[in-house]
Amino acid sequence: VAYEPVWAIGTGKTASVDDVAEMHGFIREQLKELVPDADKVRILYGGSMKPENAGALLSTENVDGGLIGGASLSAEQFLAIARAAV
């Protein structure tokens, strides 16, 4: 499952870590009502993930990965995000 705020699509704007945590928590709770093994479902965050914010976003509860958009066009930026994920 992936979440990207509609206002973040193609804008370069990123949601705050608090907003991401709240929305991903909400998604997780909804999944628990719909799916028997909801805790096994990965929830990805999209919305201008970049090297500067990847560490904070990826360490947020219920954020299991990211959808990398524009930053994936630069090998250097993409690698920096990948490093933040481990």
PyMOL Python script that loads the backbone (N, CA, C, O; Angstrom):
from pymol import cmd

cmd.read_pdbstr("""\
ATOM      1  N   VAL A   1       0.864  -1.163   0.000  1.00  0.00           N
ATOM      2  CA  VAL A   1       0.000   0.000   0.000  1.00  0.00           C
ATOM      3  C   VAL A   1       0.905   1.219   0.000  1.00  0.00           C
ATOM      4  O   VAL A   1       1.936   1.232   0.672  1.00  0.00           O
ATOM      5  N   ALA A   2       0.525   2.239  -0.748  1.00  0.00           N
ATOM      6  CA  ALA A   2       1.315   3.472  -0.787  1.00  0.00           C
ATOM      7  C   ALA A   2       0.431   4.670  -0.482  1.00  0.00           C
ATOM      8  O   ALA A   2      -0.743   4.712  -0.849  1.00  0.00           O
ATOM      9  N   TYR A   3       1.024   5.638   0.196  1.00  0.00           N
ATOM     10  CA  TYR A   3       0.327   6.887   0.506  1.00  0.00           C
ATOM     11  C   TYR A   3       1.173   8.051   0.028  1.00  0.00           C
ATOM     12  O   TYR A   3       2.361   8.142   0.339  1.00  0.00           O
ATOM     13  N   GLU A   4       0.556   8.933  -0.726  1.00  0.00           N
ATOM     14  CA  GLU A   4       1.180  10.191  -1.117  1.00  0.00           C
ATOM     15  C   GLU A   4       0.109  11.270  -1.040  1.00  0.00           C
ATOM     16  O   GLU A   4      -0.927  11.167  -1.697  1.00  0.00           O
ATOM     17  N   PRO A   5       0.355  12.303  -0.242  1.00  0.00           N
ATOM     18  CA  PRO A   5      -0.637  13.383  -0.168  1.00  0.00           C
ATOM     19  C   PRO A   5      -0.855  13.984  -1.552  1.00  0.00           C
ATOM     20  O   PRO A   5       0.109  14.236  -2.275  1.00  0.00           O
ATOM     21  N   VAL A   6      -2.090  14.210  -1.920  1.00  0.00           N
ATOM     22  CA  VAL A   6      -2.401  14.729  -3.250  1.00  0.00           C
ATOM     23  C   VAL A   6      -1.707  16.064  -3.493  1.00  0.00           C
ATOM     24  O   VAL A   6      -1.300  16.356  -4.618  1.00  0.00           O
ATOM     25  N   TRP A   7      -1.570  16.868  -2.457  1.00  0.00           N
ATOM     26  CA  TRP A   7      -0.936  18.177  -2.615  1.00  0.00           C
ATOM     27  C   TRP A   7       0.580  18.075  -2.772  1.00  0.00           C
ATOM     28  O   TRP A   7       1.236  19.068  -3.085  1.00  0.00           O
ATOM     29  N   ALA A   8       1.143  16.880  -2.558  1.00  0.00           N
ATOM     30  CA  ALA A   8       2.587  16.698  -2.680  1.00  0.00           C
ATOM     31  C   ALA A   8       2.997  16.183  -4.057  1.00  0.00           C
ATOM     32  O   ALA A   8       4.179  16.199  -4.400  1.00  0.00           O
ATOM     33  N   ILE A   9       2.042  15.735  -4.833  1.00  0.00           N
ATOM     34  CA  ILE A   9       2.359  15.129  -6.124  1.00  0.00           C
ATOM     35  C   ILE A   9       2.969  16.170  -7.049  1.00  0.00           C
ATOM     36  O   ILE A   9       2.330  17.154  -7.421  1.00  0.00           O
ATOM     37  N   GLY A  10       4.225  15.926  -7.410  1.00  0.00           N
ATOM     38  CA  GLY A  10       4.925  16.787  -8.356  1.00  0.00           C
ATOM     39  C   GLY A  10       5.239  18.186  -7.865  1.00  0.00           C
ATOM     40  O   GLY A  10       5.604  19.048  -8.664  1.00  0.00           O
ATOM     41  N   THR A  11       5.106  18.436  -6.558  1.00  0.00           N
ATOM     42  CA  THR A  11       5.314  19.796  -6.051  1.00  0.00           C
ATOM     43  C   THR A  11       6.651  19.995  -5.367  1.00  0.00           C
ATOM     44  O   THR A  11       7.103  21.130  -5.213  1.00  0.00           O
ATOM     45  N   GLY A  12       7.297  18.907  -4.951  1.00  0.00           N
ATOM     46  CA  GLY A  12       8.524  19.028  -4.177  1.00  0.00           C
ATOM     47  C   GLY A  12       8.259  19.268  -2.699  1.00  0.00           C
ATOM     48  O   GLY A  12       9.196  19.385  -1.910  1.00  0.00           O
ATOM     49  N   LYS A  13       6.982  19.341  -2.319  1.00  0.00           N
ATOM     50  CA  LYS A  13       6.622  19.552  -0.913  1.00  0.00           C
ATOM     51  C   LYS A  13       6.480  18.200  -0.223  1.00  0.00           C
ATOM     52  O   LYS A  13       5.979  17.237  -0.804  1.00  0.00           O
ATOM     53  N   THR A  14       6.930  18.147   1.024  1.00  0.00           N
ATOM     54  CA  THR A  14       6.867  16.920   1.805  1.00  0.00           C
ATOM     55  C   THR A  14       6.017  17.145   3.043  1.00  0.00           C
ATOM     56  O   THR A  14       6.088  18.205   3.665  1.00  0.00           O
ATOM     57  N   ALA A  15       5.223  16.164   3.400  1.00  0.00           N
ATOM     58  CA  ALA A  15       4.444  16.242   4.636  1.00  0.00           C
ATOM     59  C   ALA A  15       5.391  16.195   5.830  1.00  0.00           C
ATOM     60  O   ALA A  15       6.498  15.665   5.737  1.00  0.00           O
ATOM     61  N   SER A  16       4.948  16.748   6.939  1.00  0.00           N
ATOM     62  CA  SER A  16       5.757  16.672   8.158  1.00  0.00           C
ATOM     63  C   SER A  16       5.783  15.225   8.647  1.00  0.00           C
ATOM     64  O   SER A  16       4.894  14.431   8.338  1.00  0.00           O
ATOM     65  N   VAL A  17       6.816  14.905   9.412  1.00  0.00           N
ATOM     66  CA  VAL A  17       6.922  13.557   9.967  1.00  0.00           C
ATOM     67  C   VAL A  17       5.692  13.246  10.820  1.00  0.00           C
ATOM     68  O   VAL A  17       5.188  12.123  10.789  1.00  0.00           O
ATOM     69  N   ASP A  18       5.212  14.217  11.572  1.00  0.00           N
ATOM     70  CA  ASP A  18       4.016  14.003  12.397  1.00  0.00           C
ATOM     71  C   ASP A  18       2.795  13.675  11.540  1.00  0.00           C
ATOM     72  O   ASP A  18       2.016  12.785  11.880  1.00  0.00           O
ATOM     73  N   ASP A  19       2.631  14.395  10.432  1.00  0.00           N
ATOM     74  CA  ASP A  19       1.500  14.128   9.534  1.00  0.00           C
ATOM     75  C   ASP A  19       1.611  12.742   8.898  1.00  0.00           C
ATOM     76  O   ASP A  19       0.620  12.023   8.769  1.00  0.00           O
ATOM     77  N   VAL A  20       2.830  12.383   8.503  1.00  0.00           N
ATOM     78  CA  VAL A  20       3.049  11.063   7.902  1.00  0.00           C
ATOM     79  C   VAL A  20       2.745   9.972   8.927  1.00  0.00           C
ATOM     80  O   VAL A  20       2.089   8.981   8.605  1.00  0.00           O
ATOM     81  N   ALA A  21       3.218  10.152  10.153  1.00  0.00           N
ATOM     82  CA  ALA A  21       2.967   9.162  11.208  1.00  0.00           C
ATOM     83  C   ALA A  21       1.472   9.008  11.460  1.00  0.00           C
ATOM     84  O   ALA A  21       0.975   7.892  11.614  1.00  0.00           O
ATOM     85  N   GLU A  22       0.762  10.122  11.501  1.00  0.00           N
ATOM     86  CA  GLU A  22      -0.680  10.071  11.742  1.00  0.00           C
ATOM     87  C   GLU A  22      -1.407   9.338  10.616  1.00  0.00           C
ATOM     88  O   GLU A  22      -2.252   8.482  10.876  1.00  0.00           O
ATOM     89  N   MET A  23      -1.084   9.669   9.379  1.00  0.00           N
ATOM     90  CA  MET A  23      -1.774   9.049   8.246  1.00  0.00           C
ATOM     91  C   MET A  23      -1.418   7.572   8.111  1.00  0.00           C
ATOM     92  O   MET A  23      -2.292   6.746   7.851  1.00  0.00           O
ATOM     93  N   HIS A  24      -0.154   7.238   8.285  1.00  0.00           N
ATOM     94  CA  HIS A  24       0.235   5.835   8.181  1.00  0.00           C
ATOM     95  C   HIS A  24      -0.373   5.013   9.313  1.00  0.00           C
ATOM     96  O   HIS A  24      -0.729   3.852   9.113  1.00  0.00           O
ATOM     97  N   GLY A  25      -0.493   5.607  10.501  1.00  0.00           N
ATOM     98  CA  GLY A  25      -1.172   4.932  11.601  1.00  0.00           C
ATOM     99  C   GLY A  25      -2.637   4.690  11.275  1.00  0.00           C
ATOM    100  O   GLY A  25      -3.176   3.622  11.561  1.00  0.00           O
ATOM    101  N   PHE A  26      -3.274   5.682  10.678  1.00  0.00           N
ATOM    102  CA  PHE A  26      -4.677   5.550  10.267  1.00  0.00           C
ATOM    103  C   PHE A  26      -4.828   4.441   9.228  1.00  0.00           C
ATOM    104  O   PHE A  26      -5.740   3.618   9.313  1.00  0.00           O
ATOM    105  N   ILE A  27      -3.926   4.429   8.250  1.00  0.00           N
ATOM    106  CA  ILE A  27      -3.979   3.390   7.214  1.00  0.00           C
ATOM    107  C   ILE A  27      -3.810   2.012   7.850  1.00  0.00           C
ATOM    108  O   ILE A  27      -4.525   1.070   7.506  1.00  0.00           O
ATOM    109  N   ARG A  28      -2.860   1.902   8.781  1.00  0.00           N
ATOM    110  CA  ARG A  28      -2.626   0.611   9.450  1.00  0.00           C
ATOM    111  C   ARG A  28      -3.896   0.150  10.181  1.00  0.00           C
ATOM    112  O   ARG A  28      -4.267  -1.021  10.102  1.00  0.00           O
ATOM    113  N   GLU A  29      -4.548   1.054  10.879  1.00  0.00           N
ATOM    114  CA  GLU A  29      -5.771   0.695  11.606  1.00  0.00           C
ATOM    115  C   GLU A  29      -6.883   0.261  10.650  1.00  0.00           C
ATOM    116  O   GLU A  29      -7.621  -0.680  10.941  1.00  0.00           O
ATOM    117  N   GLN A  30      -7.001   0.943   9.515  1.00  0.00           N
ATOM    118  CA  GLN A  30      -8.009   0.549   8.530  1.00  0.00           C
ATOM    119  C   GLN A  30      -7.701  -0.835   7.965  1.00  0.00           C
ATOM    120  O   GLN A  30      -8.605  -1.644   7.759  1.00  0.00           O
ATOM    121  N   LEU A  31      -6.423  -1.099   7.716  1.00  0.00           N
ATOM    122  CA  LEU A  31      -6.026  -2.413   7.207  1.00  0.00           C
ATOM    123  C   LEU A  31      -6.374  -3.516   8.200  1.00  0.00           C
ATOM    124  O   LEU A  31      -6.785  -4.608   7.808  1.00  0.00           O
ATOM    125  N   LYS A  32      -6.205  -3.222   9.494  1.00  0.00           N
ATOM    126  CA  LYS A  32      -6.514  -4.226  10.524  1.00  0.00           C
ATOM    127  C   LYS A  32      -7.986  -4.622  10.497  1.00  0.00           C
ATOM    128  O   LYS A  32      -8.337  -5.742  10.868  1.00  0.00           O
ATOM    129  N   GLU A  33      -8.835  -3.717  10.064  1.00  0.00           N
ATOM    130  CA  GLU A  33     -10.261  -4.030   9.958  1.00  0.00           C
ATOM    131  C   GLU A  33     -10.590  -4.828   8.694  1.00  0.00           C
ATOM    132  O   GLU A  33     -11.640  -5.465   8.606  1.00  0.00           O
ATOM    133  N   LEU A  34      -9.682  -4.787   7.719  1.00  0.00           N
ATOM    134  CA  LEU A  34      -9.957  -5.397   6.421  1.00  0.00           C
ATOM    135  C   LEU A  34      -9.152  -6.651   6.120  1.00  0.00           C
ATOM    136  O   LEU A  34      -9.607  -7.520   5.376  1.00  0.00           O
ATOM    137  N   VAL A  35      -7.957  -6.748   6.694  1.00  0.00           N
ATOM    138  CA  VAL A  35      -7.014  -7.794   6.307  1.00  0.00           C
ATOM    139  C   VAL A  35      -6.572  -8.573   7.546  1.00  0.00           C
ATOM    140  O   VAL A  35      -6.165  -7.967   8.537  1.00  0.00           O
ATOM    141  N   PRO A  36      -6.646  -9.898   7.507  1.00  0.00           N
ATOM    142  CA  PRO A  36      -6.255 -10.688   8.678  1.00  0.00           C
ATOM    143  C   PRO A  36      -4.806 -10.448   9.132  1.00  0.00           C
ATOM    144  O   PRO A  36      -4.552 -10.344  10.332  1.00  0.00           O
ATOM    145  N   ASP A  37      -3.882 -10.360   8.216  1.00  0.00           N
ATOM    146  CA  ASP A  37      -2.468 -10.168   8.554  1.00  0.00           C
ATOM    147  C   ASP A  37      -2.021  -8.742   8.249  1.00  0.00           C
ATOM    148  O   ASP A  37      -1.001  -8.537   7.590  1.00  0.00           O
ATOM    149  N   ALA A  38      -2.765  -7.776   8.715  1.00  0.00           N
ATOM    150  CA  ALA A  38      -2.501  -6.371   8.394  1.00  0.00           C
ATOM    151  C   ALA A  38      -1.103  -5.917   8.797  1.00  0.00           C
ATOM    152  O   ALA A  38      -0.522  -5.049   8.147  1.00  0.00           O
ATOM    153  N   ASP A  39      -0.561  -6.497   9.862  1.00  0.00           N
ATOM    154  CA  ASP A  39       0.772  -6.087  10.306  1.00  0.00           C
ATOM    155  C   ASP A  39       1.859  -6.495   9.318  1.00  0.00           C
ATOM    156  O   ASP A  39       2.979  -5.987   9.378  1.00  0.00           O
ATOM    157  N   LYS A  40       1.533  -7.406   8.416  1.00  0.00           N
ATOM    158  CA  LYS A  40       2.500  -7.842   7.406  1.00  0.00           C
ATOM    159  C   LYS A  40       2.443  -6.986   6.143  1.00  0.00           C
ATOM    160  O   LYS A  40       3.328  -7.080   5.292  1.00  0.00           O
ATOM    161  N   VAL A  41       1.421  -6.160   6.016  1.00  0.00           N
ATOM    162  CA  VAL A  41       1.283  -5.300   4.839  1.00  0.00           C
ATOM    163  C   VAL A  41       2.247  -4.130   4.972  1.00  0.00           C
ATOM    164  O   VAL A  41       2.276  -3.452   5.999  1.00  0.00           O
ATOM    165  N   ARG A  42       3.024  -3.901   3.944  1.00  0.00           N
ATOM    166  CA  ARG A  42       3.966  -2.777   3.948  1.00  0.00           C
ATOM    167  C   ARG A  42       3.247  -1.524   3.466  1.00  0.00           C
ATOM    168  O   ARG A  42       2.478  -1.552   2.505  1.00  0.00           O
ATOM    169  N   ILE A  43       3.520  -0.431   4.159  1.00  0.00           N
ATOM    170  CA  ILE A  43       2.941   0.858   3.775  1.00  0.00           C
ATOM    171  C   ILE A  43       4.091   1.772   3.377  1.00  0.00           C
ATOM    172  O   ILE A  43       4.978   2.057   4.182  1.00  0.00           O
ATOM    173  N   LEU A  44       4.069   2.223   2.143  1.00  0.00           N
ATOM    174  CA  LEU A  44       5.125   3.075   1.598  1.00  0.00           C
ATOM    175  C   LEU A  44       4.680   4.527   1.597  1.00  0.00           C
ATOM    176  O   LEU A  44       3.495   4.826   1.446  1.00  0.00           O
ATOM    177  N   TYR A  45       5.646   5.427   1.768  1.00  0.00           N
ATOM    178  CA  TYR A  45       5.348   6.852   1.690  1.00  0.00           C
ATOM    179  C   TYR A  45       5.924   7.415   0.403  1.00  0.00           C
ATOM    180  O   TYR A  45       7.088   7.183   0.080  1.00  0.00           O
ATOM    181  N   GLY A  46       5.112   8.147  -0.320  1.00  0.00           N
ATOM    182  CA  GLY A  46       5.558   8.904  -1.480  1.00  0.00           C
ATOM    183  C   GLY A  46       5.289  10.361  -1.175  1.00  0.00           C
ATOM    184  O   GLY A  46       4.489  10.660  -0.289  1.00  0.00           O
ATOM    185  N   GLY A  47       5.905  11.240  -1.851  1.00  0.00           N
ATOM    186  CA  GLY A  47       5.657  12.660  -1.585  1.00  0.00           C
ATOM    187  C   GLY A  47       6.948  13.405  -1.362  1.00  0.00           C
ATOM    188  O   GLY A  47       7.182  13.951  -0.284  1.00  0.00           O
ATOM    189  N   SER A  48       7.783  13.428  -2.374  1.00  0.00           N
ATOM    190  CA  SER A  48       9.034  14.189  -2.333  1.00  0.00           C
ATOM    191  C   SER A  48      10.000  13.684  -1.273  1.00  0.00           C
ATOM    192  O   SER A  48      10.577  14.467  -0.519  1.00  0.00           O
ATOM    193  N   MET A  49      10.171  12.365  -1.225  1.00  0.00           N
ATOM    194  CA  MET A  49      11.223  11.822  -0.374  1.00  0.00           C
ATOM    195  C   MET A  49      12.549  12.130  -1.050  1.00  0.00           C
ATOM    196  O   MET A  49      12.729  11.878  -2.241  1.00  0.00           O
ATOM    197  N   LYS A  50      13.469  12.676  -0.276  1.00  0.00           N
ATOM    198  CA  LYS A  50      14.782  13.055  -0.788  1.00  0.00           C
ATOM    199  C   LYS A  50      15.826  12.790   0.286  1.00  0.00           C
ATOM    200  O   LYS A  50      15.463  12.492   1.424  1.00  0.00           O
ATOM    201  N   PRO A  51      17.112  12.889  -0.041  1.00  0.00           N
ATOM    202  CA  PRO A  51      18.144  12.573   0.947  1.00  0.00           C
ATOM    203  C   PRO A  51      17.990  13.346   2.261  1.00  0.00           C
ATOM    204  O   PRO A  51      18.297  12.818   3.330  1.00  0.00           O
ATOM    205  N   GLU A  52      17.524  14.575   2.184  1.00  0.00           N
ATOM    206  CA  GLU A  52      17.422  15.416   3.377  1.00  0.00           C
ATOM    207  C   GLU A  52      16.340  14.952   4.354  1.00  0.00           C
ATOM    208  O   GLU A  52      16.439  15.224   5.550  1.00  0.00           O
ATOM    209  N   ASN A  53      15.317  14.261   3.869  1.00  0.00           N
ATOM    210  CA  ASN A  53      14.227  13.870   4.771  1.00  0.00           C
ATOM    211  C   ASN A  53      14.015  12.355   4.846  1.00  0.00           C
ATOM    212  O   ASN A  53      13.179  11.886   5.619  1.00  0.00           O
ATOM    213  N   ALA A  54      14.756  11.599   4.059  1.00  0.00           N
ATOM    214  CA  ALA A  54      14.538  10.152   3.996  1.00  0.00           C
ATOM    215  C   ALA A  54      14.749   9.469   5.341  1.00  0.00           C
ATOM    216  O   ALA A  54      13.955   8.612   5.727  1.00  0.00           O
ATOM    217  N   GLY A  55      15.795   9.831   6.050  1.00  0.00           N
ATOM    218  CA  GLY A  55      16.069   9.188   7.335  1.00  0.00           C
ATOM    219  C   GLY A  55      14.928   9.352   8.311  1.00  0.00           C
ATOM    220  O   GLY A  55      14.503   8.388   8.948  1.00  0.00           O
ATOM    221  N   ALA A  56      14.429  10.572   8.433  1.00  0.00           N
ATOM    222  CA  ALA A  56      13.327  10.847   9.364  1.00  0.00           C
ATOM    223  C   ALA A  56      12.051  10.143   8.925  1.00  0.00           C
ATOM    224  O   ALA A  56      11.344   9.567   9.752  1.00  0.00           O
ATOM    225  N   LEU A  57      11.752  10.185   7.635  1.00  0.00           N
ATOM    226  CA  LEU A  57      10.524   9.549   7.149  1.00  0.00           C
ATOM    227  C   LEU A  57      10.581   8.033   7.294  1.00  0.00           C
ATOM    228  O   LEU A  57       9.611   7.405   7.720  1.00  0.00           O
ATOM    229  N   LEU A  58      11.717   7.454   6.939  1.00  0.00           N
ATOM    230  CA  LEU A  58      11.832   5.998   6.962  1.00  0.00           C
ATOM    231  C   LEU A  58      11.929   5.426   8.371  1.00  0.00           C
ATOM    232  O   LEU A  58      11.730   4.227   8.568  1.00  0.00           O
ATOM    233  N   SER A  59      12.233   6.270   9.349  1.00  0.00           N
ATOM    234  CA  SER A  59      12.280   5.788  10.734  1.00  0.00           C
ATOM    235  C   SER A  59      10.956   6.025  11.458  1.00  0.00           C
ATOM    236  O   SER A  59      10.835   5.738  12.649  1.00  0.00           O
ATOM    237  N   THR A  60       9.972   6.546  10.741  1.00  0.00           N
ATOM    238  CA  THR A  60       8.652   6.810  11.309  1.00  0.00           C
ATOM    239  C   THR A  60       7.864   5.506  11.422  1.00  0.00           C
ATOM    240  O   THR A  60       7.885   4.677  10.511  1.00  0.00           O
ATOM    241  N   GLU A  61       7.172   5.333  12.540  1.00  0.00           N
ATOM    242  CA  GLU A  61       6.369   4.131  12.749  1.00  0.00           C
ATOM    243  C   GLU A  61       5.360   3.955  11.613  1.00  0.00           C
ATOM    244  O   GLU A  61       4.722   4.914  11.179  1.00  0.00           O
ATOM    245  N   ASN A  62       5.228   2.732  11.145  1.00  0.00           N
ATOM    246  CA  ASN A  62       4.310   2.337  10.069  1.00  0.00           C
ATOM    247  C   ASN A  62       4.740   2.799   8.682  1.00  0.00           C
ATOM    248  O   ASN A  62       3.998   2.601   7.721  1.00  0.00           O
ATOM    249  N   VAL A  63       5.909   3.406   8.549  1.00  0.00           N
ATOM    250  CA  VAL A  63       6.456   3.716   7.225  1.00  0.00           C
ATOM    251  C   VAL A  63       7.457   2.609   6.919  1.00  0.00           C
ATOM    252  O   VAL A  63       8.507   2.507   7.553  1.00  0.00           O
ATOM    253  N   ASP A  64       7.113   1.784   5.937  1.00  0.00           N
ATOM    254  CA  ASP A  64       7.920   0.604   5.631  1.00  0.00           C
ATOM    255  C   ASP A  64       8.800   0.772   4.400  1.00  0.00           C
ATOM    256  O   ASP A  64       9.511  -0.157   4.018  1.00  0.00           O
ATOM    257  N   GLY A  65       8.761   1.928   3.785  1.00  0.00           N
ATOM    258  CA  GLY A  65       9.562   2.189   2.601  1.00  0.00           C
ATOM    259  C   GLY A  65       9.063   3.439   1.918  1.00  0.00           C
ATOM    260  O   GLY A  65       8.155   4.113   2.405  1.00  0.00           O
ATOM    261  N   GLY A  66       9.668   3.740   0.782  1.00  0.00           N
ATOM    262  CA  GLY A  66       9.291   4.963   0.092  1.00  0.00           C
ATOM    263  C   GLY A  66       9.117   4.768  -1.399  1.00  0.00           C
ATOM    264  O   GLY A  66       9.688   3.860  -2.002  1.00  0.00           O
ATOM    265  N   LEU A  67       8.320   5.639  -1.973  1.00  0.00           N
ATOM    266  CA  LEU A  67       8.183   5.733  -3.425  1.00  0.00           C
ATOM    267  C   LEU A  67       9.063   6.902  -3.838  1.00  0.00           C
ATOM    268  O   LEU A  67       8.773   8.050  -3.500  1.00  0.00           O
ATOM    269  N   ILE A  68      10.111   6.622  -4.549  1.00  0.00           N
ATOM    270  CA  ILE A  68      11.068   7.665  -4.889  1.00  0.00           C
ATOM    271  C   ILE A  68      10.725   8.202  -6.273  1.00  0.00           C
ATOM    272  O   ILE A  68      10.722   7.458  -7.254  1.00  0.00           O
ATOM    273  N   GLY A  69      10.442   9.475  -6.342  1.00  0.00           N
ATOM    274  CA  GLY A  69      10.072  10.116  -7.603  1.00  0.00           C
ATOM    275  C   GLY A  69      11.266  10.799  -8.236  1.00  0.00           C
ATOM    276  O   GLY A  69      12.181  10.141  -8.729  1.00  0.00           O
ATOM    277  N   GLY A  70      11.252  12.122  -8.219  1.00  0.00           N
ATOM    278  CA  GLY A  70      12.281  12.918  -8.877  1.00  0.00           C
ATOM    279  C   GLY A  70      13.692  12.607  -8.416  1.00  0.00           C
ATOM    280  O   GLY A  70      14.630  12.677  -9.211  1.00  0.00           O
ATOM    281  N   ALA A  71      13.861  12.264  -7.143  1.00  0.00           N
ATOM    282  CA  ALA A  71      15.201  11.961  -6.625  1.00  0.00           C
ATOM    283  C   ALA A  71      15.787  10.716  -7.280  1.00  0.00           C
ATOM    284  O   ALA A  71      17.002  10.521  -7.251  1.00  0.00           O
ATOM    285  N   SER A  72      14.945   9.875  -7.867  1.00  0.00           N
ATOM    286  CA  SER A  72      15.452   8.665  -8.521  1.00  0.00           C
ATOM    287  C   SER A  72      16.135   8.975  -9.849  1.00  0.00           C
ATOM    288  O   SER A  72      16.786   8.109 -10.433  1.00  0.00           O
ATOM    289  N   LEU A  73      15.988  10.196 -10.321  1.00  0.00           N
ATOM    290  CA  LEU A  73      16.638  10.586 -11.577  1.00  0.00           C
ATOM    291  C   LEU A  73      18.118  10.879 -11.387  1.00  0.00           C
ATOM    292  O   LEU A  73      18.867  10.972 -12.359  1.00  0.00           O
ATOM    293  N   SER A  74      18.536  11.022 -10.148  1.00  0.00           N
ATOM    294  CA  SER A  74      19.939  11.262  -9.822  1.00  0.00           C
ATOM    295  C   SER A  74      20.460  10.059  -9.047  1.00  0.00           C
ATOM    296  O   SER A  74      19.972   9.759  -7.957  1.00  0.00           O
ATOM    297  N   ALA A  75      21.450   9.372  -9.610  1.00  0.00           N
ATOM    298  CA  ALA A  75      22.010   8.201  -8.930  1.00  0.00           C
ATOM    299  C   ALA A  75      22.543   8.581  -7.553  1.00  0.00           C
ATOM    300  O   ALA A  75      22.400   7.814  -6.601  1.00  0.00           O
ATOM    301  N   GLU A  76      23.149   9.743  -7.439  1.00  0.00           N
ATOM    302  CA  GLU A  76      23.702  10.194  -6.159  1.00  0.00           C
ATOM    303  C   GLU A  76      22.598  10.380  -5.117  1.00  0.00           C
ATOM    304  O   GLU A  76      22.734   9.935  -3.977  1.00  0.00           O
ATOM    305  N   GLN A  77      21.516  11.035  -5.509  1.00  0.00           N
ATOM    306  CA  GLN A  77      20.409  11.241  -4.572  1.00  0.00           C
ATOM    307  C   GLN A  77      19.725   9.923  -4.219  1.00  0.00           C
ATOM    308  O   GLN A  77      19.384   9.686  -3.060  1.00  0.00           O
ATOM    309  N   PHE A  78      19.529   9.075  -5.211  1.00  0.00           N
ATOM    310  CA  PHE A  78      18.874   7.793  -4.958  1.00  0.00           C
ATOM    311  C   PHE A  78      19.703   6.946  -4.002  1.00  0.00           C
ATOM    312  O   PHE A  78      19.159   6.326  -3.088  1.00  0.00           O
ATOM    313  N   LEU A  79      21.007   6.916  -4.206  1.00  0.00           N
ATOM    314  CA  LEU A  79      21.891   6.150  -3.329  1.00  0.00           C
ATOM    315  C   LEU A  79      21.863   6.707  -1.909  1.00  0.00           C
ATOM    316  O   LEU A  79      21.893   5.944  -0.943  1.00  0.00           O
ATOM    317  N   ALA A  80      21.808   8.022  -1.776  1.00  0.00           N
ATOM    318  CA  ALA A  80      21.731   8.633  -0.445  1.00  0.00           C
ATOM    319  C   ALA A  80      20.444   8.224   0.266  1.00  0.00           C
ATOM    320  O   ALA A  80      20.454   7.985   1.474  1.00  0.00           O
ATOM    321  N   ILE A  81      19.348   8.143  -0.464  1.00  0.00           N
ATOM    322  CA  ILE A  81      18.080   7.690   0.128  1.00  0.00           C
ATOM    323  C   ILE A  81      18.189   6.219   0.518  1.00  0.00           C
ATOM    324  O   ILE A  81      17.737   5.828   1.595  1.00  0.00           O
ATOM    325  N   ALA A  82      18.780   5.411  -0.342  1.00  0.00           N
ATOM    326  CA  ALA A  82      18.951   3.991  -0.033  1.00  0.00           C
ATOM    327  C   ALA A  82      19.798   3.810   1.219  1.00  0.00           C
ATOM    328  O   ALA A  82      19.510   2.944   2.045  1.00  0.00           O
ATOM    329  N   ARG A  83      20.830   4.612   1.361  1.00  0.00           N
ATOM    330  CA  ARG A  83      21.673   4.529   2.567  1.00  0.00           C
ATOM    331  C   ARG A  83      20.889   4.923   3.809  1.00  0.00           C
ATOM    332  O   ARG A  83      21.102   4.357   4.881  1.00  0.00           O
ATOM    333  N   ALA A  84      19.995   5.874   3.677  1.00  0.00           N
ATOM    334  CA  ALA A  84      19.179   6.304   4.822  1.00  0.00           C
ATOM    335  C   ALA A  84      18.218   5.203   5.254  1.00  0.00           C
ATOM    336  O   ALA A  84      17.754   5.192   6.394  1.00  0.00           O
ATOM    337  N   ALA A  85      17.923   4.285   4.349  1.00  0.00           N
ATOM    338  CA  ALA A  85      16.957   3.224   4.636  1.00  0.00           C
ATOM    339  C   ALA A  85      17.562   2.080   5.446  1.00  0.00           C
ATOM    340  O   ALA A  85      16.829   1.244   5.973  1.00  0.00           O
ATOM    341  N   VAL A  86      18.868   2.034   5.549  1.00  0.00           N
ATOM    342  CA  VAL A  86      19.503   0.923   6.288  1.00  0.00           C
ATOM    343  C   VAL A  86      20.185   1.392   7.548  1.00  0.00           C
ATOM    344  O   VAL A  86      20.762   0.584   8.276  1.00  0.00           O
TER     345      VAL A  86
END
""", "prot")
cmd.dss("prot")
cmd.show_as("cartoon", "prot")
cmd.util.cbc("prot")
cmd.orient("prot")
